[in-house]
Every structure is written in structure tokens, then in C-alpha cells.
Amino acid sequence: MRLDKNKYNIYLVSAILFACVVFMGASVYFVVKDVSSSSSAEILKTQTK
């Protein structure tokens, strides 16, 4: 695949947006996994220690 020099900005912005979406998806996955693995009371107890 050959990149067009006139469209480098579009490629750069697309790559940045794709990286943000991947990071956001991974963050949501791990947060939901952590929250759903224990109850709110247990999470509060571990945070106050």
C-alpha cells in the first residue's frame, strides 16, 4: 500500500483516533471487569484501608 503525501494529516488523525478508541475500549473492559468481580461494599472497604 502506497501512502499519498497529500493525505498524511488524514492518516495521522485516523491513527490517533483509532488508538484512542482501542485505549478507551480496553479501559472500559478492565473497569467493568473489576467492578463486576466484587460488590460495591467490598470495593469501598478496600479503598478505605
N, C-alpha and C positions, 0 to 999 in steps of 0.2 A: 504494500500500500504506500503510495507516494503522497506526502503532505503538501498541500498548496501553501506557499509562503504568504499569500494574501489572507489566509484564514487561520493563522496561528493564534490570534486572540480568541476565536471561536473555539478552537481545540483546547486552549488553556482553560477557558471558563468552563467548558464542558467537563474537563478532567477534574477541576476543583469542585464543581457541583456533584459529580459522581462520587468523589472521595467524601464529601460531606454527607451524602445520602448513605453511603456504606458505614461511615462512622456513627451516624445517628441510628441506623438500624441495629448495629452491634451494641450500642449503648442501651437502646430500648430493650433489646433481648436480655442483656445481663441484668438490668434493673428489674425487669418483670420476673426473671428467674429468681433473683434474690428476694424480692418481695413475696412472691408466691410460695417460696420454700418454708417460710415461717410466719407466725401470726404477728399482728401489729404489737401486741403486748410483749412478745419476746424481743422484737426489734427495739422497742423502747427501753427494755431492761438492759440490753447490751450497749445502747448508746449512753445511758446514764452512768455506767460503770467506768 
